[in-house]
């Protein structure tokens, strides 16, 4: 069964001599390793990340592994929210505008000195001479049209109780959003609208990343403060800078954030 986690692909890590002919450690661990081994590997990789101001996001890609959908053990699914208007959706400012553009480069440029070595000259990295495309203004780098803003992870805890006559009851496990984004303010110039029978504001429904009726009670009130159970990550969006920032926090924080991440890996199961 899949374990809920994410990891980062670092182009410069692929270019290191020890990785020229072998798969990166997370590639084999994700498929074959046990939860404890995978968790330990992920935390080590996150702790090795440079400080945010020293990160070159051109080098990074993010891979998300979702828990299983097939109704064995604990079936689950996640619902994503995307920026479909092109407007900024109140993300945290992560400094992307300050990063200068760089001339095109390829994987071969990173390993060029090694490609002269007979041991490496025929490796696949030395064949990648075309420039890779990386743009700090892309939806994966800054919050704009088609940027994924966040997701909510649901699971079915009581599988045996669902049948042809009884609909399955899914529960929210966690979400990635900032809690402030769950209660968007009314649009400028509009009067506050009374809530309709569904519990969603009649005005500006499309601005709610998750309908209010689908939120647990602890998140339905914008003034509540005990929200870490369902919203421990507080990500402004799901851009590469947001994921690397979360990875940095996990790598340097050995407290509750790590524990929640570990619990989510097996949907609350034992470590």
URNORSUL-V217128 format. One record per residue. PSI is psi as a letter, one per 40 degrees, with the letter a starting at -180 (999 if undefined). OMEGA is omega in degrees with one decimal (none if undefined). BURIAL is + if it has 16 or more other ideal C-beta (glycine too) atoms within 10 Angstrom, else -. Layout:
# URNORSUL-V217128
PSI_OMEGA_BURIAL ; PSI_OMEGA_BURIAL
This chain:
# URNORSUL-V217128
i_-179.9_- ; i_173.6_- ; h_-177.5_+ ; h_178.4_+ ; i_172.1_+ ; i_172.8_+ ; i_-175.3_+ ; h_172.5_+ ; h_-176.9_- ; h_-177.5_+ ; d_-178.8_+ ; d_176.3_- ; d_176.7_+ ; d_-175.1_+ ; e_-179.2_+ ; i_-176.1_- ; d_-176.5_- ; e_-179.5_- ; e_-175.3_+ ; d_-176.6_+ ; e_-177.2_- ; i_177.5_- ; i_176.5_- ; i_-172.2_+ ; d_-177.4_+ ; d_-179.0_+ ; d_179.2_- ; d_-177.6_- ; d_-178.2_+ ; d_-175.7_+ ; d_-169.1_- ; e_-172.3_- ; i_175.4_+ ; i_-176.2_- ; d_-177.4_- ; d_179.5_- ; d_178.7_- ; d_-179.9_+ ; d_-179.7_+ ; d_179.1_- ; d_-179.9_+ ; d_-179.3_+ ; d_177.8_+ ; d_179.5_- ; d_178.1_+ ; d_-179.6_+ ; d_178.9_- ; e_179.3_- ; i_174.5_+ ; i_173.5_- ; i_-171.7_- ; d_-175.8_- ; e_179.3_- ; e_-179.6_- ; h_172.8_+ ; h_-173.8_- ; e_173.5_+ ; d_-174.4_+ ; e_-168.3_+ ; i_168.4_+ ; i_-177.3_- ; h_176.2_+ ; h_176.6_- ; h_176.5_- ; h_-177.9_- ; i_174.4_- ; i_-170.8_+ ; i_174.5_+ ; d_-178.8_- ; h_-175.6_- ; g_171.6_- ; h_-174.6_- ; b_-179.2_- ; g_177.6_+ ; i_-175.1_+ ; i_172.4_+ ; i_176.7_- ; i_-179.1_+ ; h_-178.7_- ; i_171.8_- ; h_-177.8_+ ; i_173.0_+ ; h_-178.1_+ ; e_-178.1_- ; e_-175.4_- ; e_179.6_- ; i_177.4_- ; h_-177.1_- ; f_176.3_+ ; f_175.4_- ; i_172.3_+ ; i_179.3_- ; h_-173.8_- ; e_170.3_+ ; e_-178.0_- ; d_-177.1_- ; d_-177.3_- ; e_-178.1_- ; h_-177.6_+ ; i_174.4_- ; i_179.4_- ; i_178.6_- ; i_179.9_- ; i_177.5_- ; i_-178.5_- ; i_175.3_- ; d_-179.9_+ ; d_178.0_+ ; d_-178.8_- ; d_-174.6_+ ; e_-171.4_+ ; d_-178.6_- ; d_179.5_- ; d_-177.6_+ ; e_175.8_+ ; e_179.1_- ; h_-177.6_- ; d_-178.1_- ; d_-174.8_- ; e_-169.4_+ ; d_-179.8_- ; e_177.6_- ; i_-174.1_+ ; d_-179.1_- ; d_179.6_+ ; e_177.7_+ ; e_-176.5_- ; g_-176.9_+ ; e_-179.6_- ; i_-179.0_- ; i_173.6_- ; i_-175.1_- ; h_178.5_- ; h_-176.0_+ ; h_-178.6_- ; e_177.1_+ ; e_178.8_- ; i_180.0_- ; d_178.8_+ ; e_-175.6_+ ; d_177.9_+ ; i_-175.9_+ ; h_179.8_+ ; a_-178.3_+ ; h_178.7_- ; e_174.4_- ; h_172.4_+ ; h_-174.8_+ ; d_-179.2_+ ; i_175.7_+ ; i_173.8_+ ; h_-177.9_+ ; h_-179.6_+ ; i_176.0_+ ; i_-178.7_+ ; g_-174.3_+ ; d_-175.3_- ; g_-174.8_- ; d_-175.2_- ; e_-177.6_- ; e_-179.2_- ; h_176.4_- ; a_-176.9_- ; d_-177.6_- ; e_-177.1_- ; h_-179.0_- ; i_177.5_- ; i_179.6_- ; h_179.5_- ; i_178.3_+ ; i_175.7_- ; h_175.2_+ ; d_177.1_+ ; i_173.9_+ ; i_-175.1_+ ; e_-171.7_+ ; i_165.1_+ ; i_-177.7_+ ; d_179.0_+ ; d_-179.7_- ; e_-179.7_+ ; e_-178.8_+ ; g_-177.0_+ ; i_178.2_+ ; i_176.6_- ; i_179.3_- ; i_-178.8_- ; h_177.4_- ; e_179.8_- ; i_176.9_- ; i_177.8_- ; h_-177.0_- ; i_175.5_- ; i_-179.8_- ; i_178.3_- ; a_-173.6_- ; e_-179.3_- ; e_-179.4_- ; e_178.7_- ; h_-179.3_+ ; h_-177.2_+ ; d_179.2_- ; h_176.0_- ; f_-179.4_- ; d_-175.4_- ; e_-178.9_- ; e_179.4_+ ; h_179.9_+ ; d_175.2_+ ; h_177.9_+ ; h_-174.7_- ; d_-177.9_+ ; e_179.5_- ; e_178.9_+ ; i_173.2_+ ; i_-174.2_- ; d_-177.1_- ; e_180.0_- ; e_-176.8_+ ; d_179.6_- ; h_-176.2_- ; e_-178.7_- ; e_-179.6_- ; i_-175.6_- ; d_-178.2_- ; g_-174.4_- ; e_-173.5_+ ; d_-179.4_- ; d_-177.4_- ; e_-175.6_+ ; g_-177.2_+ ; d_-172.5_+ ; d_178.2_+ ; f_179.6_+ ; h_178.1_+ ; d_177.9_+ ; a_-179.4_+ ; f_175.0_+ ; i_178.3_+ ; d_177.0_+ ; d_179.1_+ ; d_179.7_+ ; d_178.9_+ ; d_177.3_+ ; d_176.7_+ ; d_177.2_+ ; d_177.8_+ ; d_178.2_+ ; d_178.9_+ ; d_-178.9_+ ; d_-176.3_+ ; e_-177.8_- ; h_-177.4_- ; e_-175.9_- ; b_-171.7_- ; d_-178.1_- ; d_177.2_+ ; d_-178.4_+ ; d_178.7_- ; d_178.1_+ ; d_-179.6_+ ; d_178.0_+ ; d_-179.1_+ ; d_-178.0_+ ; d_179.6_+ ; f_177.9_+ ; f_175.5_+ ; e_-179.5_- ; i_-178.6_- ; i_-179.1_- ; 999_none_-
